[in-house]
Amino acid sequence: MSALASGHDEAAVVTQREGFRFGVAVLAAGASTRMGKPKMLLAWGGGTILSHALGVWTELQATQTTVVHAETDILIKMELDRLQFPAESRIANPEPARGMFGSILCAAHWRGWRDGLTHWIISLGDQPHLDIATLRNLLAFAAKRPASICQPVFQNRPRHPVILPRRFWCEVAATPFTPTMTLREFLTERTDAVSFLESSDPGLATDIDTPEDYERARQLSATRPS
């Protein structure tokens, strides 16, 4: 059984729990400057990093999954077309140079979210090396704390992804953009509302920004049980 298939029943229980219906914003609008090529299109598990990310959230039975991409990124659009990812689930960011929080604001302002969602997950697109059990545990943790912002912690540092209840998602949407505003700052201002889940997954501390990062992530993924 593959890592993605394991724990399917548990994920179903989480997503069907009354009062917990989550949407996912997969952030994929970065320029990949340090990588030298589009990192979301790098090979991963028989597909691409992007296809893997979408497959994970499908496996975890997200109520709705979206991709935030640069409006002019033709290659990402072609990959989404290849994956038959619906156009109505794509969020085009017209100003990707505004950085990650700018992409989050695009997602928070987007009018295509389904009615009935209770939570939103801000997911970095370039985390294919995370153990799916880590995400499953985070979902179960958040489902038991529906009023809290939930975030994994590895080696005493908060990591991604971040789960926001509706109240805080609306607060994100109401936050004016400034060049210095970050998600970390947004969360720091609401520390009392954040619940942290301790995790032993070293993938939480790995970012894929350079070719060396990519190789480290591939090696880490290769050590996980198949």
C-alpha positions as CSV (number, residue, x, y, z in Angstrom):
1,M,0.0,0.0,0.0
2,S,1.4,3.4,-0.9
3,A,1.9,6.2,1.7
4,L,-0.9,8.2,0.1
5,A,-3.3,5.3,0.4
6,S,-2.6,4.5,4.0
7,G,-4.9,5.9,6.6
8,H,-7.6,6.6,4.1
9,D,-10.4,5.7,6.5
10,E,-9.0,7.9,9.2
11,A,-8.9,10.9,6.8
12,A,-12.5,10.2,5.9
13,V,-13.5,10.3,9.5
14,V,-11.8,13.7,10.0
15,T,-13.3,15.3,6.9
16,Q,-16.8,14.0,7.7
17,R,-16.6,15.2,11.3
18,E,-19.5,17.6,11.9
19,G,-18.4,21.2,11.7
20,F,-15.1,20.6,9.9
21,R,-15.2,21.2,6.2
22,F,-11.9,22.5,4.8
23,G,-10.7,24.2,1.7
24,V,-7.0,24.3,0.7
25,A,-5.1,27.1,-0.9
26,V,-1.9,25.5,-2.5
27,L,0.5,28.3,-3.0
28,A,2.3,28.0,-6.3
29,A,3.0,31.6,-7.4
30,G,6.7,31.8,-6.5
31,A,9.2,32.7,-9.2
32,S,11.6,29.8,-8.2
33,T,14.6,32.2,-8.7
34,R,17.0,30.2,-6.6
35,M,16.0,26.9,-8.2
36,G,16.6,28.2,-11.7
37,K,13.6,26.4,-13.1
38,P,9.9,26.2,-12.0
39,K,10.1,24.1,-8.8
40,M,6.4,23.1,-8.9
41,L,7.1,21.3,-12.2
42,L,10.1,19.3,-10.9
43,A,9.7,15.5,-11.1
44,W,8.2,13.8,-8.0
45,G,6.7,10.3,-7.6
46,G,6.0,9.7,-11.3
47,G,4.5,13.2,-11.8
48,T,5.4,16.7,-10.6
49,I,5.6,18.4,-7.3
50,L,2.4,20.1,-8.1
51,S,0.6,17.0,-9.1
52,H,1.7,15.3,-5.9
53,A,0.4,18.2,-3.8
54,L,-3.0,18.0,-5.4
55,G,-3.0,14.2,-5.0
56,V,-2.3,14.5,-1.3
57,W,-5.2,16.8,-0.6
58,T,-7.5,14.7,-2.7
59,E,-6.4,11.7,-0.6
60,L,-7.1,13.6,2.5
61,Q,-10.6,14.5,1.2
62,A,-10.4,18.2,1.2
63,T,-13.8,19.7,0.5
64,Q,-12.2,22.1,-2.0
65,T,-8.6,22.4,-3.3
66,T,-7.4,25.5,-5.2
67,V,-4.0,26.5,-6.7
68,V,-2.8,30.1,-6.4
69,H,-0.5,30.8,-9.4
70,A,1.0,33.7,-11.1
71,E,-1.4,35.1,-13.6
72,T,1.2,35.0,-16.4
73,D,2.7,31.6,-15.6
74,I,2.0,29.7,-18.8
75,L,3.9,26.6,-17.6
76,I,1.8,26.2,-14.5
77,K,-1.3,26.6,-16.5
78,M,-0.2,24.0,-18.9
79,E,0.5,21.6,-16.0
80,L,-2.9,22.2,-14.5
81,D,-4.5,21.6,-17.9
82,R,-2.6,18.4,-18.2
83,L,-3.9,17.3,-14.8
84,Q,-7.4,18.3,-15.8
85,F,-7.5,20.6,-12.8
86,P,-10.7,22.6,-13.1
87,A,-10.3,26.3,-14.2
88,E,-12.9,27.3,-11.6
89,S,-10.4,26.1,-8.9
90,R,-7.5,28.2,-10.0
91,I,-6.7,31.5,-8.3
92,A,-4.7,33.8,-10.6
93,N,-2.4,36.2,-8.7
94,P,-1.8,39.3,-10.8
95,E,1.0,40.5,-8.6
96,P,3.1,37.5,-7.5
97,A,6.1,39.8,-6.7
98,R,4.2,40.8,-3.6
99,G,5.3,37.5,-2.1
100,M,3.6,34.7,-0.1
101,F,1.3,36.9,1.9
102,G,0.1,38.6,-1.3
103,S,-0.8,35.1,-2.6
104,I,-2.6,34.4,0.7
105,L,-4.6,37.6,0.3
106,C,-5.5,36.6,-3.3
107,A,-6.9,33.4,-1.9
108,A,-8.7,35.1,1.0
109,H,-10.4,37.6,-1.4
110,W,-11.3,35.0,-4.0
111,R,-15.1,34.6,-4.4
112,G,-15.0,31.0,-5.6
113,W,-14.9,29.3,-2.3
114,R,-17.8,26.9,-1.7
115,D,-20.5,27.6,0.8
116,G,-20.2,25.7,4.1
117,L,-16.4,25.7,4.5
118,T,-15.4,26.0,8.1
119,H,-11.6,26.0,7.8
120,W,-9.0,27.0,5.3
121,I,-5.5,25.4,4.9
122,I,-2.6,27.5,3.7
123,S,-0.4,24.9,2.0
124,L,3.1,25.5,0.6
125,G,3.1,23.9,-2.8
126,D,6.7,22.8,-2.5
127,Q,6.4,20.4,0.5
128,P,6.0,17.0,-1.3
129,H,8.4,15.4,1.2
130,L,6.0,15.8,4.1
131,D,4.8,12.5,5.6
132,I,1.1,12.3,4.8
133,A,0.7,11.0,8.4
134,T,1.8,14.5,9.5
135,L,-1.0,16.1,7.6
136,R,-3.5,13.6,8.7
137,N,-2.5,14.2,12.4
138,L,-2.8,17.9,11.9
139,L,-6.3,17.6,10.4
140,A,-7.4,15.4,13.4
141,F,-5.8,17.9,15.8
142,A,-7.7,20.8,14.2
143,A,-11.0,19.0,14.0
144,K,-10.9,18.7,17.8
145,R,-10.1,22.4,18.2
146,P,-12.4,24.0,15.7
147,A,-12.0,27.6,17.1
148,S,-8.2,27.5,17.0
149,I,-5.7,28.3,14.4
150,C,-3.6,25.1,14.2
151,Q,0.0,24.7,13.2
152,P,2.6,22.0,13.4
153,V,5.8,22.6,15.4
154,F,9.1,21.0,14.7
155,Q,12.2,21.6,16.9
156,N,10.4,24.4,18.7
157,R,9.5,26.3,15.5
158,P,6.0,26.7,14.0
159,R,5.9,25.3,10.5
160,H,3.5,24.9,7.6
161,P,0.7,24.1,6.7
162,V,-1.5,26.4,8.7
163,I,-5.2,25.8,9.4
164,L,-7.4,28.8,9.9
165,P,-11.1,28.7,11.1
166,R,-13.5,30.9,9.2
167,R,-13.2,33.8,11.7
168,F,-9.4,34.1,11.1
169,W,-9.7,33.5,7.4
170,C,-12.0,36.6,7.3
171,E,-9.4,38.5,9.3
172,V,-6.8,37.6,6.7
173,A,-9.1,39.0,4.0
174,A,-9.5,42.2,6.0
175,T,-5.8,42.7,6.5
176,P,-4.4,45.5,4.2
177,F,-1.4,44.5,2.2
178,T,2.0,46.1,3.1
179,P,5.4,45.0,1.7
180,T,6.5,44.0,5.2
181,M,3.4,42.0,6.2
182,T,3.9,38.3,6.6
183,L,1.8,35.3,7.7
184,R,4.2,34.9,10.6
185,E,3.4,38.4,11.7
186,F,-0.4,37.8,11.3
187,L,-0.1,34.7,13.5
188,T,2.1,36.3,16.1
189,E,-0.5,39.0,16.6
190,R,-3.0,36.1,17.4
191,T,-0.8,33.9,19.5
192,D,-3.5,33.2,22.1
193,A,-5.7,31.7,19.3
194,V,-3.0,29.3,18.0
195,S,-2.8,25.7,19.0
196,F,0.5,23.9,18.2
197,L,0.9,20.3,17.3
198,E,4.4,18.9,18.1
199,S,5.7,16.8,15.3
200,S,8.8,14.7,14.7
201,D,8.6,15.0,10.9
202,P,11.9,16.5,9.7
203,G,10.2,17.4,6.4
204,L,8.6,20.3,8.2
205,A,12.0,22.0,8.4
206,T,12.9,21.5,4.7
207,D,12.1,24.1,2.1
208,I,12.7,23.4,-1.6
209,D,14.3,26.6,-2.8
210,T,17.6,25.3,-4.5
211,P,18.7,22.2,-6.4
212,E,20.4,21.1,-3.2
213,D,17.2,21.4,-1.3
214,Y,15.4,19.4,-3.9
215,E,17.9,16.5,-3.6
216,R,17.6,16.6,0.2
217,A,13.9,16.4,0.0
218,R,14.0,13.5,-2.5
219,Q,16.4,11.6,-0.2
220,L,14.1,12.3,2.8
221,S,11.1,11.0,0.9
222,A,13.0,7.9,-0.2
223,T,13.5,6.9,3.5
224,R,9.8,6.8,4.2
225,P,8.0,3.5,4.2
226,S,6.3,2.7,0.9
